[in-house]
Amino acid sequence: MKALVLTGFQEKLEVLDMPDPTLKSQRDVIVRVEANGICRSDWHLWMGDWDWIGLKLELPHIMGHEFAGVVEAVGSEVSRYRVGDRVLVPHAHGDGTCEYCLNGQQNVCEHVSFAGTNYWGGYGRYVAVPDGDRNLIRLPESVDFDSAAGLGCRFMTAFHGVVDQVAVRPGEWVSVHGCGGVGLSAIHIAAASGAHVIAVDINEDALALARSLGAVATINAKSGDVPAQIRELTGGGVHVSVDALGIAATCQAAVNSLRKRGRMLQVGMTSNAEAGMIALPIDNIVLQELRIIGSANMPVGRYPDMMRMVENDVLRPGDLITRRVGLDEAGDVLSTMGEYRGTGVSVLNRW
């Protein structure tokens, strides 16, 4: 099969002929990928980030963790899926045995594994997904593959964070710092939940897209003191802030934008500049009773609620897509993500 292959960190990704995947277990499923989202997490992996959390890829490697497609083959022990079924792949897999999996929290499994990281992913046309009965989601006919791609990572991560972790309520003020894929998803979901959303970024095109997705106000972070501008807009600060990027500037601005007893959602993960450590105003956190809440991926059991909202057109993940590319173009899209030039979500859908 043709695939976009990581052969060296921070080196040009190569389109190569790679072996078609095979079933390693009779519980596995082969998926023919029809759409794969080009996600900033792949950029982090391409950069060689995250060794401080124990993550290091063996090369050569096929990345891609936001994919949807059609079942091509199933093992004899697979009972829920058949050849021809339309599916998407939640990229965080639980083992089904630890205390968190048994509580329905597979996203923080003691032995969590990731599509496109622990095994070759959606930058190849075919993917062998382990334990298909547990690690696939059936895709309704009304949801197209391009829209479904982000439901495996960015969109579902934002949904779990906004709806479950910080429980955004109608009428609350919410600021989202960083308008990449997960930030735009958070804006759209928070606005659909009835919140008043303020989008913050340095890219005017991204801010315009944020308005189309439901933001009632936008702030260009180059324009000055972001927390001060947010406090003026909201009369004292937001109820909820979201750091959707994971750099020091967005994390600190998110915390400092909160009103007393506010909730801060951290979904962005750091790069080499921070290596997992960001300074925060601890005294203010104490005195204002602020809450900082992490959110990683989404439990598989939350998919039905999110999918119903997508089917009913309350949530429209396809509205985030601004570019569809072929395999030869995808590498350049991914490698330039650190320059923050792109707007919206790019999807690979041609091999």
C-alpha positions as MATLAB code, in Angstrom:
seq = 'MKALVLTGFQEKLEVLDMPDPTLKSQRDVIVRVEANGICRSDWHLWMGDWDWIGLKLELPHIMGHEFAGVVEAVGSEVSRYRVGDRVLVPHAHGDGTCEYCLNGQQNVCEHVSFAGTNYWGGYGRYVAVPDGDRNLIRLPESVDFDSAAGLGCRFMTAFHGVVDQVAVRPGEWVSVHGCGGVGLSAIHIAAASGAHVIAVDINEDALALARSLGAVATINAKSGDVPAQIRELTGGGVHVSVDALGIAATCQAAVNSLRKRGRMLQVGMTSNAEAGMIALPIDNIVLQELRIIGSANMPVGRYPDMMRMVENDVLRPGDLITRRVGLDEAGDVLSTMGEYRGTGVSVLNRW';
ca = [
       0.000    0.000    0.000;
       0.998    3.646   -0.452;
       1.645    5.429    2.837;
       3.130    8.633    4.205;
       6.059    7.452    6.317;
       8.080    9.041    9.114;
      11.684    7.965    8.477;
      13.451   10.617   10.562;
      12.307   13.145   13.150;
      11.880   16.652   11.691;
      12.769   15.265    8.249;
      10.559   15.332    5.175;
       7.855   12.673    5.332;
       8.124   10.181    2.468;
       5.440    8.551    0.322;
       6.523    4.916    0.142;
       5.198    1.496   -0.761;
       4.679   -0.294    2.551;
       3.417   -3.793    3.379;
      -0.334   -4.188    3.685;
      -1.290   -4.902    7.325;
      -2.392   -8.371    8.349;
      -4.509   -9.662   11.223;
      -2.173  -10.301   14.145;
      -5.036  -11.672   16.208;
      -8.451  -13.098   15.397;
      -9.879  -10.184   17.426;
      -8.427   -7.634   14.996;
     -10.049   -5.751   12.118;
      -8.526   -4.356    8.925;
      -9.940   -0.934    8.018;
      -9.641    0.672    4.581;
      -9.084    4.322    5.437;
     -11.303    6.794    3.587;
     -10.344    9.939    5.535;
      -7.594   10.785    8.027;
      -7.369   14.090    9.890;
      -3.981   15.835    9.894;
      -3.642   16.615   13.590;
      -1.156   18.681   15.604;
      -0.466   15.598   17.714;
       1.136   14.087   14.601;
       3.276   17.216   14.333;
       4.437   16.674   17.927;
       5.377   13.086   17.065;
       7.164   14.245   13.901;
       9.108   16.743   16.029;
      10.164   13.981   18.434;
       8.236   15.503   21.365;
       6.813   13.729   24.388;
       9.738   11.523   25.348;
       9.229   13.128   28.795;
       5.986   11.143   29.054;
       7.639    7.981   27.806;
       6.536    8.195   24.180;
       9.104    7.511   21.478;
       8.339    6.088   18.050;
      10.372    3.358   16.397;
      11.205    4.297   12.812;
      10.094    3.895   10.107;
       6.558    4.611   11.268;
       3.164    5.397    9.732;
       1.372    7.991   11.867;
      -2.298    8.970   11.695;
      -4.768    8.605   14.553;
      -7.879   10.408   13.259;
      -9.327    8.069   10.677;
     -12.594    6.633    9.453;
     -13.255    4.068    6.777;
     -14.701    0.714    5.803;
     -14.092   -2.700    7.354;
     -11.985   -4.712    4.913;
     -11.397   -7.904    6.923;
     -12.297   -9.258   10.376;
     -10.830  -11.939   12.598;
     -12.911  -14.990   13.468;
     -13.454  -13.759   17.043;
     -14.909  -10.390   16.001;
     -18.673  -10.381   16.606;
     -19.856   -6.772   16.241;
     -18.491   -5.855   12.799;
     -18.611   -7.282    9.299;
     -16.805   -6.571    6.051;
     -18.300   -3.434    4.493;
     -19.302   -1.718    7.749;
     -18.567    2.022    7.987;
     -16.510    2.770   11.122;
     -14.366    5.321   12.896;
     -11.543    4.639   15.319;
     -11.335    6.387   18.725;
      -7.577    6.752   18.912;
      -7.161    5.967   22.647;
      -7.589    2.253   23.374;
      -8.118    0.669   26.768;
      -7.183   -2.919   27.556;
     -10.607   -3.630   29.082;
      -9.234   -5.065   32.324;
      -7.880   -2.254   34.549;
      -9.975   -0.419   37.151;
     -10.459    2.582   34.857;
     -11.664    0.499   31.919;
     -14.038   -1.379   34.196;
     -15.424    1.990   35.345;
     -15.985    3.050   31.733;
     -12.932    5.332   31.636;
     -10.976    3.599   28.879;
      -9.425    6.929   27.881;
      -7.178    6.816   30.974;
      -6.523    3.065   30.963;
      -3.506    1.920   32.973;
      -2.155    0.394   29.752;
      -3.619    2.841   27.235;
      -2.462    2.520   23.645;
      -2.952    4.850   20.699;
      -3.824    4.405   17.067;
      -1.030    5.664   14.840;
       1.428    5.538   17.743;
       1.452    2.034   19.195;
       0.626    0.662   15.758;
       0.723    2.014   12.217;
      -2.107    4.417   11.486;
      -4.183    6.289    8.962;
      -1.495    7.811    6.747;
      -1.555    4.365    5.173;
      -4.565    3.200    3.159;
      -5.113    0.149    5.373;
      -4.860   -0.157    9.163;
      -4.993   -3.231   11.381;
      -6.991   -2.127   14.440;
      -6.495   -4.378   17.491;
      -9.515   -5.737   19.385;
     -12.003   -4.411   16.869;
     -15.101   -5.088   18.964;
     -13.766   -2.749   21.648;
     -11.895   -0.178   19.559;
     -14.265    0.679   16.716;
     -17.385    2.841   16.538;
     -20.082    2.271   13.921;
     -20.478    5.290   11.653;
     -24.039    6.309   10.706;
     -24.766    6.577    6.979;
     -25.648   10.249    7.418;
     -22.117   11.149    8.599;
     -19.524   11.413    5.822;
     -16.003   10.053    6.226;
     -14.287   13.452    6.135;
     -16.440   14.752    8.988;
     -15.962   11.517   10.910;
     -12.161   11.639   10.826;
     -11.889   14.277   13.575;
     -14.366   12.386   15.745;
     -11.539    9.986   16.567;
      -9.415   12.643   18.296;
      -9.823   16.415   18.208;
     -13.593   16.713   18.196;
     -14.212   13.973   20.743;
     -11.433   15.325   22.975;
     -13.109   18.734   22.964;
     -16.539   17.178   23.568;
     -15.381   15.231   26.620;
     -13.545   18.256   27.984;
     -16.307   20.821   27.466;
     -19.332   18.647   28.244;
     -18.012   16.198   30.848;
     -14.926   17.620   32.520;
     -15.817   21.291   32.993;
     -19.562   20.861   32.309;
     -20.118   24.130   30.451;
     -23.602   25.489   31.156;
     -25.899   27.741   29.095;
     -25.194   31.428   29.623;
     -21.645   30.964   30.923;
     -18.712   32.879   29.499;
     -16.043   30.630   27.973;
     -12.673   31.661   26.527;
     -10.793   29.313   24.207;
      -7.079   30.017   23.802;
      -5.743   28.591   20.545;
      -7.986   28.109   17.503;
      -6.514   25.009   15.967;
      -8.566   21.853   15.452;
      -9.279   21.099   19.098;
      -9.820   24.771   19.945;
     -12.304   25.291   17.120;
     -14.060   22.092   18.171;
     -14.303   23.396   21.747;
     -15.700   26.716   20.497;
     -18.352   24.989   18.406;
     -19.353   22.575   21.194;
     -19.447   25.257   23.909;
     -21.546   27.545   21.700;
     -23.921   24.661   20.913;
     -24.221   24.163   24.686;
     -25.509   27.732   25.061;
     -22.314   29.429   26.271;
     -20.966   32.841   25.228;
     -17.588   31.996   23.693;
     -14.549   34.238   23.253;
     -11.935   32.924   20.809;
      -8.254   33.868   21.214;
      -5.556   33.328   18.584;
      -2.870   35.171   16.606;
      -4.313   34.210   13.204;
      -7.118   36.458   11.941;
      -8.379   33.790    9.535;
      -8.668   31.326   12.419;
     -10.572   33.920   14.430;
     -12.970   34.504   11.534;
     -13.621   30.761   11.351;
     -14.186   30.736   15.125;
     -16.937   33.345   14.689;
     -18.616   31.194   12.049;
     -18.575   28.300   14.543;
     -20.315   30.287   17.274;
     -17.816   32.609   18.980;
     -19.480   35.870   20.028;
     -16.164   37.732   20.344;
     -12.567   37.277   19.207;
      -9.246   38.578   20.496;
      -5.977   38.620   18.585;
      -3.370   37.733   21.219;
      -0.913   40.105   19.520;
      -3.143   43.044   20.478;
      -2.059   43.258   24.114;
      -3.086   41.931   27.522;
      -5.490   39.091   26.736;
      -6.789   38.475   30.306;
      -7.463   42.202   30.758;
      -9.450   42.311   27.516;
     -11.444   39.251   28.578;
     -12.206   40.698   32.005;
     -13.485   43.886   30.341;
     -15.665   41.936   27.888;
     -17.180   39.720   30.576;
     -17.353   42.033   33.554;
     -14.801   40.196   35.661;
     -13.586   37.107   33.816;
     -14.888   33.922   32.259;
     -16.535   31.023   34.072;
     -14.535   28.553   31.969;
     -11.289   28.910   30.051;
      -9.721   26.369   27.705;
      -6.051   26.042   26.824;
      -6.310   24.230   23.513;
      -2.668   24.644   22.512;
      -0.373   23.794   25.411;
       2.246   26.543   25.273;
       3.108   28.747   28.246;
       1.422   31.851   26.803;
      -1.966   30.178   26.225;
      -1.952   28.235   29.486;
      -1.135   31.281   31.591;
      -3.619   33.482   29.724;
      -6.326   30.867   30.255;
      -5.753   30.762   34.017;
      -5.536   34.539   34.327;
      -8.772   35.031   32.353;
     -10.931   33.277   34.962;
     -13.297   34.914   37.407;
     -13.342   33.678   41.003;
     -14.184   29.963   41.284;
     -13.668   29.574   37.564;
     -12.780   26.306   35.842;
      -9.803   25.996   33.522;
      -9.718   23.109   31.036;
      -6.293   21.934   29.897;
      -6.461   19.917   26.676;
      -3.371   21.195   24.841;
      -0.135   19.301   25.457;
       3.282   20.922   25.573;
       6.155   20.813   23.110;
       9.933   20.905   23.613;
       9.865   24.539   24.740;
       7.933   23.556   27.905;
       8.643   19.799   28.094;
       5.602   19.362   30.318;
       6.281   22.199   32.781;
       4.539   25.607   32.815;
       4.681   28.189   35.628;
       1.267   29.130   37.078;
       0.049   31.787   39.587;
      -0.469   29.412   42.509;
      -1.446   32.092   45.047;
      -4.215   33.388   42.774;
      -5.401   29.825   42.197;
      -5.677   29.375   45.969;
      -7.230   32.729   46.853;
      -9.742   32.718   43.991;
     -10.587   29.020   44.369;
      -9.790   28.297   40.741;
      -9.981   24.760   39.396;
      -7.600   23.361   36.777;
      -9.002   20.278   35.099;
      -7.209   18.019   32.654;
      -8.974   16.142   29.898;
      -7.611   13.370   27.704;
      -9.466   11.858   24.746;
     -12.962   10.519   25.565;
     -14.422    7.311   27.006;
     -15.919    5.109   24.298;
     -19.220    5.088   26.201;
     -19.704    8.800   25.481;
     -19.849    8.309   21.714;
     -23.627    7.713   21.489;
     -24.456   11.146   22.952;
     -21.944   12.947   20.739;
     -22.967   11.010   17.639;
     -26.660   11.804   18.169;
     -25.802   15.507   18.249;
     -23.839   15.106   15.011;
     -26.659   13.152   13.339;
     -29.182   15.817   14.406;
     -26.972   18.611   13.009;
     -26.520   20.210   16.440;
     -22.796   19.587   16.070;
     -21.223   19.900   12.612;
     -17.620   18.670   12.620;
     -17.494   19.041    8.837;
     -17.716   22.838    9.247;
     -14.181   22.824   10.664;
     -12.687   21.360    7.478;
     -10.990   23.938    5.267;
      -8.703   21.722    3.180;
      -8.775   18.245    1.663;
      -5.478   16.883    0.354;
      -3.873   13.870   -1.252;
      -1.022   11.788    0.117;
       1.639   13.845   -1.700;
       0.434   17.064   -0.040;
      -0.207   15.794    3.481;
       3.425   15.819    4.587;
       3.846   19.528    3.899;
       0.606   20.324    5.734;
       1.818   18.415    8.788;
       5.396   19.707    8.875;
       4.335   23.380    8.778;
       1.892   23.134   11.694;
       4.441   24.659   14.051;
       4.264   27.904   12.068;
       0.552   28.417   12.951;
      -0.254   29.465    9.393;
      -3.069   27.052    8.632;
      -6.730   27.614    9.395;
      -9.233   24.968   10.350;
      -8.803   21.241    9.820;
      -7.036   19.521    6.936;
      -8.122   16.019    5.918;
      -6.236   13.444    3.860;
      -8.777   11.680    1.660;
      -6.888   10.711   -1.513;
      -4.280    7.967   -1.725;
];
